[in-house]
Structure formats: structure tokens, C-alpha cells
């Protein structure tokens, strides 16, 4: 079963606007990661936030983590048509393996 | 530095056959994980290997197996293929330090179609 549930399932915005995607999970985690996937290709790692961190930035990306609410959000600022893709959150549990449990993903469409 | 490579990229098989997929991790990475992606079930963890040992296994039938070689390259095998095994199979590798917070780097995937 999937740990991460994301919303919205789909998001359509105009180029230049900001896009916000949310992810919720069920149990304690070691870290949470966000990935991008273009048209059924491989996953591209975007950002990793550890359970003791609350916010992290990388370029136009801003990720927040609220462990009390077991939720995270990904904000993409000043979106571009090239940001069109599916975005997945993935949680890593507190065990020793590298296993990731993925959410269902948000399909983002950025209209030129 | 070369990324994670997977071969073949595309594969068509018929029901009942078996298939072997290969993954070469980033140089120096000792952990390799496999995931299955389908439209209905999304991304699901298959198994993870670290230094030739299976460390974790997802909830898949025994028809799905894997192994890792001493050079960290990994293979997964699916026997007695079923139509529902049609999926994108993704391999990911993680850095050599063994820290739990290491990022996973994914390959382009192998698209398996079972007819």
C-alpha cells in the first residue's frame, strides 16, 4: 500500500504562476523526497528533506515538512512549460534499508 | 559520472515466458533498488540489494526475484509472466556511504509488455 497520498491529482496552471503540491503520509519517517517524471520515463530526484528539517530550498523549488501533521508540500515558483511532468513524493522509513514508498503523484501541466 | 543504466529499454514477451532485466548503478554505489510502476498501482517497491545481500523485499509473489553481483550490478527476473506484469521497471542506486538519508538515483527504466 502507498504511504504517500498526494493532492491534487492533476494541476493545470499558466506559465509564470506558482504550483503547489501536497503529500501526506502515515507513519514516522527518516526523510521525504520529491521526484519528477516526464512521460513515463525515469524519475529525477528533486529534493530531500530530513525529518528534523522544516523547510528546504533548491532553485525555484521550496519544500516544507510538518512531521506533526505528517505532511509535506512542494512549491514550484515561476513555473515554465518545461516543468510539465508528474511529481511524486516518496518517504523513507526509519529502518536501515533504502526502500522508498511513493505517493500516487500529481500531474502538472504548465500552459505556455 | 555516468548515471544508472538499465537494459533493455523495451521488451515484449508473451504470457508464461520469463524475463531478466539488468541494472548498472552509478559507479561506487553499493545499493540497488527495484520498483514497478503501473497505471493502476503506481510505484511499488520490489526489492533492495546492498553489497550482494537482499535487505528488503516488497509484497510481490515469488515469481519476482533478483540478485546483485560483486560489482554492484543487479538483475531482476520475472518467471511465468502474466499480463499484469506489464509495467515500467525502474532501478535506483544510492551512494556508497550507506547513510540512510542518501539520495536514490533512478535509471530510465525498462518498459515490459506482456502479450
Interface residues (C-beta under 8 A of the other chain):
Chain A: X2 X30 X31 X33 X35 X40 X41 X42 X43 X44 X45 X48 X50 X88 X90 X92 X95 X96 X97 X98 X99 X100 X101 X102 X103 X104 X105
Chain B: X4 X31 X33 X35 X37 X42 X43 X44 X45 X48 X50 X55 X56 X58 X88 X90 X92 X94 X100 X101 X102 X103 X104 X105 X106 X107 X108 X109 X111
